[in-house]
Amino acid sequence: MADQVEAEINARSRNEVKSQEIGEIVMSKLRDVDEIAYVRFASVYRKFADKAEFLEEMKKLLE
C-alpha cells in the first residue's frame, strides 16, 4: 500500500505535496484494504471533535 501511495504522489508531477493530500490518499487506500484501520486513522487524522463527527464518518463507511 505504501508503494501505491508513493506512486500516486509521484504521478501528481509536483515537487511538493501537502501533508493533507497524503493523508487523504492514505485514507482512501485504507478504506479499501481494512475498514477498522481506516476508522482508526481517520479518527486521529481528522481529529474528530465529538462522537457525532465520528458517527457521521462511520455512516459513510457503512453506505
C-alpha positions as CSV (number, residue, x, y, z in Angstrom):
1,M,0.0,0.0,0.0
2,A,2.9,2.3,0.7
3,D,4.1,1.8,-2.8
4,Q,0.7,2.7,-4.2
5,V,0.6,5.9,-2.1
6,E,4.1,6.8,-3.3
7,A,3.2,6.2,-6.9
8,E,0.0,8.3,-6.6
9,I,2.1,11.2,-5.1
10,N,4.7,10.9,-7.8
11,A,2.0,10.9,-10.5
12,R,1.0,14.4,-9.4
13,S,4.1,15.8,-11.1
14,R,4.8,18.4,-8.5
15,N,7.8,19.0,-6.3
16,E,5.7,19.5,-3.2
17,V,2.7,17.7,-2.0
18,K,0.8,18.9,1.1
19,S,0.6,16.5,4.0
20,Q,-3.2,16.9,3.8
21,E,-3.2,15.4,0.3
22,I,-1.0,12.5,1.6
23,G,-3.4,11.9,4.4
24,E,-6.4,11.8,2.1
25,I,-4.6,9.3,-0.2
26,V,-3.7,7.1,2.7
27,M,-7.3,7.2,3.9
28,S,-8.6,6.2,0.5
29,K,-6.3,3.2,0.3
30,L,-7.0,2.1,3.9
31,R,-10.7,2.3,3.3
32,D,-10.4,-0.3,0.5
33,V,-8.0,-2.6,2.4
34,D,-9.0,-2.5,6.1
35,E,-12.1,-0.6,7.3
36,I,-11.0,-0.8,11.0
37,A,-7.6,0.6,10.2
38,Y,-9.3,3.3,8.1
39,V,-11.6,4.3,11.1
40,R,-8.6,4.4,13.4
41,F,-6.5,6.5,11.1
42,A,-9.4,8.8,10.2
43,S,-10.2,9.4,13.9
44,V,-6.6,10.6,14.5
45,Y,-6.1,12.3,11.2
46,R,-9.4,14.2,11.1
47,K,-9.3,14.9,14.9
48,F,-12.9,14.2,15.5
49,A,-14.2,16.8,18.0
50,D,-17.0,14.6,19.3
51,K,-18.8,11.4,18.8
52,A,-21.3,12.9,16.3
53,E,-18.4,13.5,13.8
54,F,-17.1,10.0,14.4
55,L,-20.6,8.5,13.9
56,E,-21.0,10.5,10.7
57,E,-17.8,9.0,9.3
58,M,-19.0,5.5,10.3
59,K,-22.3,6.1,8.4
60,K,-20.3,7.0,5.3
61,L,-18.3,3.8,5.7
62,L,-21.4,1.6,6.0
63,E,-23.0,3.0,2.9
